[in-house]
Amino acid sequence: MENKIPYKIYLTEDEIPTQWYNVRADMKTKPAPLISPADGHALTIEEMNPIFCEELNKQELDNDTAYFDIPGEIMDFYKMYRPSPLVRAYFLEKALDTPAKIYYKFEGNNTSGSHKLNSSIAQAYYAKKQGLKGVTTETGAGQWGTALSMACAYFGLDCKVYMVKVSYEQKPFRREVMRTYGATVTPSPSMTTQVGRKILSEHPDTTGSLGCAISEAVETAVTNPGYRYVLGSVLNQVVLHQSIIGLEAQKAMKKYGIKPDILIGCAGGGSNLGGFAAPFFGEILRGEADYKIIGVEPASCPSFTRGKFAYDFCDTGMICPLAKMYTLGSQFMPSANHAGGLRFHGISPILAQLYHDGYFEARAVEQTSVFEAAELFARTEGILPAPESSHAIRVAIDEALKCKETGESKTIAFNLTGTGYFDLVAYQQYNDGTMTDVIPGDDVIAEALNKLPKIGNV
Ligand SMILES: *Cc1c(COP(=O)(O)O)cnc(C)c1O
């Protein structure tokens, strides 16, 4: 008889990894660099420094250093809410009557309610160390803005958040959490920027978009001395910081002799999937082990499964550099899927390259089936999951049910990125039976892909 694995596996404080792992160091084909939308040249650190923090730019451009020491101040902050537990989902397994063993890494156990704090604290630290006054950013659903305001409060940095106007109005509680941590939250588009005033004069009734909020945050950063712009996903540096999730999971598994067969993460901009899977990708890339890794995206915004591997703008406003990714086109407007954190047209260039080279697979799942999984998970495991995270739960359940059919006892691990307390309008629609599944037609995707930039793609 194997020893019973604890319900929750916690590393000790001393066992928390003290370095981040940079999966790019082990990639044979490196992710494509960010390029200028004007002439396609790869951006240099000198060109990036006026917009982003210097030390973060070094991390962004470093494809070779495998491990980065985590500064002591960041380790201290991590100890407030890390290590995060690796939980054996005994109750979910029982409900599914599956021979599979299911584990989840729970990243929602902090006030921001998601994994985003792992990177926001790092980004705030480097901004502070550079002697900056503050940082600017955009937030859609609000998780990133919340995580960044917590990190800025800790280091005494000013934090200016442009929040998509519709979310600002629909999610007043998120907004108040950010303000409690000292952030200035401005509904976007606003009169505080040139680009905001222009958009408002042309579309006075607009409820805003992420692309517009990005444009306002970037403008504010470059026009205010002592400010830089920070981003909560997609970039290489964010995947680097999020590797703490995977490194902890890997260490906890080794401690108890657990060997995962399948690793699952939801995919918005790709930071949690990239971070959770990073050390396991590393083992695959170095030829040490093999795992089935699955990225899960909403059927309403299917970048991997229906997008194109091409250079594209990261923002709808088309002012940011071009990144090579699986994209649906920067002009693709995802329908109102409730998993706000997964409504991005592109994906991390690291994951895009790994996917292109066949190192993992992707699945698109429909919203109502995601909430069915969320409901079962809440009732069995007791945690109210974020809609984003529930995409990973859906596929973990599907894989466990396959094991039931075949009688195989596979070990499945997924990343539970956050809690859903600010997503209760979505749960309400699910409970009322009014939730719908919107899947974009081929024509809609083709039209958005038609508008891909020429630069980088010839
Ligand atoms: C932002 C967010 C995601 C998606 O972002 P990634 O960068 O793809 O990880 C997933 N889950 C939660 C809870 C989020 O807040």
The ligand as an SDF file (V2000), in Angstrom:
LIG
                    3D

 15 15  0  0  0  0  0  0  0  0999 V2000
   -5.6860   36.6460  -15.5880 C   0  0  0  0  0  0  0  0  0  0  0  0
   -6.1570   35.3190  -15.1650 C   0  0  0  0  0  0  0  0  0  0  0  0
   -5.9770   34.1660  -15.9680 C   0  0  0  0  0  0  0  0  0  0  0  0
   -5.3990   34.2030  -17.3610 C   0  0  0  0  0  0  0  0  0  0  0  0
   -4.1660   34.8090  -17.5070 O   0  0  0  0  0  0  0  0  0  0  0  0
   -2.8710   34.0080  -17.9650 P   0  0  0  0  0  0  0  0  0  0  0  0
   -1.8600   35.0690  -18.2040 O   0  0  0  0  0  0  0  0  0  0  0  0
   -3.2030   33.2260  -19.1710 O   0  0  0  0  0  0  0  0  0  0  0  0
   -2.4980   33.1400  -16.8320 O   0  0  0  0  0  0  0  0  0  0  0  0
   -6.3960   32.9530  -15.4790 C   0  0  0  0  0  0  0  0  0  0  0  0
   -6.9730   32.8350  -14.2780 N   0  0  0  0  0  0  0  0  0  0  0  0
   -7.1710   33.9140  -13.4760 C   0  0  0  0  0  0  0  0  0  0  0  0
   -7.8330   33.7180  -12.1610 C   0  0  0  0  0  0  0  0  0  0  0  0
   -6.7590   35.1780  -13.8860 C   0  0  0  0  0  0  0  0  0  0  0  0
   -6.9420   36.2360  -13.0910 O   0  0  0  0  0  0  0  0  0  0  0  0
  1  2  1  0
  2  3  1  0
  2 14  2  0
  3  4  1  0
  3 10  2  0
  4  5  1  0
  5  6  1  0
  6  7  2  0
  6  8  1  0
  6  9  1  0
 10 11  1  0
 11 12  2  0
 12 13  1  0
 12 14  1  0
 14 15  1  0
M  END
$$$$
